[in-house]
Every structure is written in structure tokens, then in C-alpha cells.
């Protein structure tokens, strides 16, 4: 049986999620041009993270269940340079004839290849150690400015369980006198849903990038009558009772979830280690100077 409270959430969720997604896309669009970053006197850096889980941690330790999980509005998704058509900074389908090739030397928020990663030896050492398991090893380049306009970088890694990954959340980087790191990461353990009662753990929030794809897909569908936005949304996503039940019934339940919510003042080029009994994060932020292009405005 479908819970009535779940149905009542759909109109509110649709409108709020639409605003949430559009705000995130607007932030990405405003952060893209290299010349804008230079004219705003923002500094460029290469960011690299290695996230790992601890194997066989102490199972006797108890973790709070009243934690709050969520994504900031001003989010940015790291993009795969081999799939530029999936870029997140457009509300309409990209025109392949007009789409420029990705330039990893100048374009921010693109995942870098292994040859550009500086923490390869540290990741390899963790990989060889049976006490640890790598969840994510990612590197990218971005401009970093003041805290007020700092975007939250979406992070995910580890094994996938339905629509979620073991590691999810975001990190935010800003700079004033020092570099400032703020983490909003959670590590989840899952179990197969056999119909058992869910535990007391908070519900995992959906990924903003996933919501963006679903909402944009719904927006591109031509309406067949005078249905409202909400009616179109529910018609597209819940055509039958069987589908509705399938969507609402998660194949996995959260067995445990812990939150790493920390702030760290950093110096550039230093390697920092953020620890938790269940998972950890190694991060290094190094200055980067993108090559100039003709017509670029250089900040004084």
C-alpha cells in the first residue's frame, strides 16, 4: 500500500526540486568562463581527493541517527571530459555542431586523467593495505574565490546501491587569507530490502544531478493536454500503480550512515588528511596557472 504522506509530498517536492535544480545549473553557467574568473581575480587550483573506507571497523561503536543530510543549492557536478554532451551547464540539448571540444587546461570542473594526478602513490599504498578500500580518487581544476560564492562540488564513490553510492555529499572550497575546506560527506552501508522495517537512519537525499536529468527530461516532453506541471510530472513518472510501487520500494535499505562534516584551514600544496572511524579523505590543493588564450582578460 502506498503511504498517503508520500503522495502529499509530490507537489511540494516537484516545485522545490525544480528551483533547486535551476539554481544549481545557474551557478555552473556563471562559473564556466576562464576570462570571468580572471577578471574577478579568482585563483586557479588543481584539487585532488582520495576517499577510502576502513575495512572491518569496530562494530561496537554507536553512531547518532539524528544527523541531517542534504545538498547545498549552489552545487557543481564534476564532468567527464569524454562525455561533453552530458555537460550540466545547459537547460536545452547541446547542439553537437556548435559544441566546443573540452580543453582540460582551461575548462574548470572536468575530471583529469590518471597521468595528471599527484596522489597516485598514496592511493596505491591504500589499495595494497587490506585495512582500507578506495571509494574515490578524483582530480580536477577550478577557480576558488570567496566563501560567499563558493560552489559545492558533488562527490560520490564506492559501490552503487540502487540510486545511491556508498560515498555521497559535497565539498566546498574557498580562499581568503588561507584556503578553507568544508566537507559535507556521508558514508552509508546498505542491506537488501526483504520487506523488513527500515531502521532509524535518515533518508538519503537524491543526487541533484539525478534530479536535474529527470526534471529536464520532463520539461522536454510536450504536454498532451492542459495538465498542470505537477500532473505532467506524475503522469510521466507514475503511469501505473505497479510502476509507482516499484519506484517507491527501494531495493536496498540503509543499514548505517555516518556524516563527515568538518572545516579545515589549509595551505596550498599541503596534503591534508580528514579522519573518521569508518572512512577518511586525503586532499591536496595546488596552485595552477591555465595557459592564456588570445582575447583573455588578465587580472592586474
N, C-alpha and C positions, 0 to 999 in steps of 0.2 A: 504494500500500500504506500502511495506517495504521501509524504508528510505535507499538510496544508501550509505549514510555516515556510517550507522550501518554495512552494508555489508563490507565496506572497512576496518573496524576496526578488522575484524575477523583474518586475517593473522597476524597482529601485536600483537593482544591480545593473540593469541594462543602461540606464541613463548615466549612472555614476561611472560605470566602466567605460562608456563612450568618452566622457570627459577626461577620464584618467588616461586613456589611450591617446587621444588627440593632444593632450598636454605633453605626453612623452615624445610623440612624433615632432611636435613643435620645437622641443628642446634640441632634438637631434638635428633638425634642419638649421637651427640657429647656431649650432656649434661646428658645422661642417667646413666652411671655407678657411683655408690657410691664411689668406690675407686678412680676414676679420680677426683671427686670433692674434696676428702680429700687430694690427692696428690697436687692439685692446691691450697690448703689452702683456699678453699671457705667455707663459713659458712652456716650452715643449719638453716632454719627458717620455722615456720608454719605461713602461710598467711591466713587471713580471711577477706572477704568483705561482706558488706550488702549494696546493692544498692536499692534505692527506688525512686518512683515518687511522686510528690506533686499532690494531688487531687485538682481540681478546682483552678489552679493558676490564677494570674492576666492576663487576655486575652488581655489587652490593651497594654502590653509591646511588642515592636517590636524587632525582632532578626535579625542579619545580615544574608544575604543569600549567601554571597561570601566566606563561610567557605570551607576549603579543608579537605576532608575525605579520609582516606586511612590506610592501614596496613603496618607496617614495614616488611622488608624481613626476619628478624630473629625471626619468630614467633614460639610459642609453644602452642599447644592446650591441655587444661586440659582433662584428660581421665577418663572415667567411669570404676572403678575397676571391676564392674560386667560384663563388655564387653571387656575383654583384647584382643579379636580377632580384635577389631577395633582400636588397637594402631596405632599411626601415625608415628612411627619411622621405618617403613619398606616400601620398594618400591614394595615388592612382597607379595602375600598372605601368611599369617602366617601359619606355619605348626603346627597344634594343638598338634601333638605328641611331638614336641620339645618346645612348648611354656611354659615358666615357669609361675607359679602362681604369681599373683601380691602380693607384700609384701608392705603394706601401711606404715610399719615402716621404710622401706629403699628406696622405689621407689619414685622418685620425680614426681610432676605434676599429681598426681591422686587425684580426689575428695574424701574428707573424709566424713565419715558418721556423722549424726547429733550429736552423742554422743561425738565426738571429737571437736565440735565447741564451741568456748568460748564466742561468742556474741549472744547466744540464747536469753538471757533476753532482749537485746536491739532490736533484730529482733521482738520478741513477743510484745514489747511495741509499735513499729511502726505498727505492724499488727493490734493492737487494736485501734489505733488512726485513725479516719476516714479521717484525713487530708493527710494520706500517704498510699502508696501501694508498697509492696515489689516487686522488679524486679528480684533480685538475692541474694541468700545467699549461699556463697561457701567458702570452706576452703580446703587448700592443703598444702603440704610440698615441699620445694625446696631449693637448694643451691643458694646463692646470692654472686656474686663476683663484679668485677669492672664494670664500666659503659660501657666500650668498647665492652664487650662480653655479656652484659645483654640481655636475650631474652625478647620479648614482649609476655605477656600472653594474649591469646584471651579471651574476656569476652562477654557474651551475656545473655540476660534475658528479662523478661516480656513476653507479648503475641507475638505470631508469626503472621506475615502478609506476606503470600507468602514465599519467601526465606529469609525474614529478620525478625529480632526481634526489639522490641521497644528499647532495650539497646544493643548496639554493640560497638566494638572497642577493645582496649587493654590497659594494664597497664605494666609498666616496672619498675623493682626493681633492684637497685644496692647498693653497700656499699663501702665507703671509711672510712672517719672519722665518718660519720653518714650514716644511711640508707637514700636512696634517692628514692622517688616515682615520677614517671612521668605518668600522665593519658592521654589517647587518646581515650576518650569515647564520644559517641553521643547518644542522646535520640531522637527518632523520633515518630511523630504522623502520622497516616495514614487515608486515606479515600478510599472508594470503587471507582474503576475506572469505571465510566459510559461513558467514551469516552470524558470527558471534557479535556480541555487543561491543561497540567501539570503546576504547579507553578514554581517559580524561585529558588526553593531549589535545592541544588546539588544532583546529582545522588548518591545513596547509593552504596558503593563498595561491591562486592561479598565477602563472607567469604572465607579466604584462605583454610580452611578445606573443604569447599564445592568444591572449585576448585580442590583441591588435589584429592578428591574422583572421580570427573569427568575425570580428566586427567589420573589418574592411571587406571580407567576403560577403557578409550580409548586405552591406551598403551597395555593393556592385550588382546585386541581384535586382532585376527590375520588378517592381511591385505589380501584382496581377489584378489588384482592385484597390479600394480605398482604405485598406487596413492601416492601422497606426503603426509606428515604428516598432512598438512592443509586440503587436500582433504579427508583424512580418518576422520579427526575431524568433518568436516562439514557434511560428509555423515552419520556419527554416530548420530549427534545431530540434523540434519535438513533433515530427509528423505523425507518430503513432505512439500508443501507450507503451508498446514493447520497447521502442527506442528510448522513450522517456525513462523507463525503469532501468534500461541498460546504462544510460548516461548518468543517472543519479546513483547507481550502485557501483561504487568503486571496487576494482578488482583487488586492491590492497588497502589495508588499514595501517595507520601509523602506530608502530609499536613503542617508539620513543623518539622524542625530538628535543634537541638542545640548541641553545642560542649563543652565538659569539657576538656580543655587542660591546665593542671596545673602541677607544680612541687612542691614537698613538702619534706623538710628535716625532718626526723623522728628519734626518739629514739625507740629502741626495747621495746616491751611490752606496749608502749603507744597506746591509741586509738585515731585515728585522724578522723576528720570529714571534708569532702570536700563538699561545698555547691554550689548550683545553684538554681535559682528561679523555675526551672521545675523539677529537680531531684537532688539527693545527693548520697554520698558514705561515708560509715563508713568502716575504715580499721584498722586492728591491725596485727602487725608482731612480733612474739615472738620467741626467740631462741629455737632451737630444736637440740637434740643430738640423731641421729639414733643409734640404738644398733650395735655394731661391729659384723662383721662376720669373720669366720676363713679365713685367707688369705688377709683380707683387709689391705691396707697400711695406717697407721695413720700419718697424717702430724705432724711434730715436733712443 
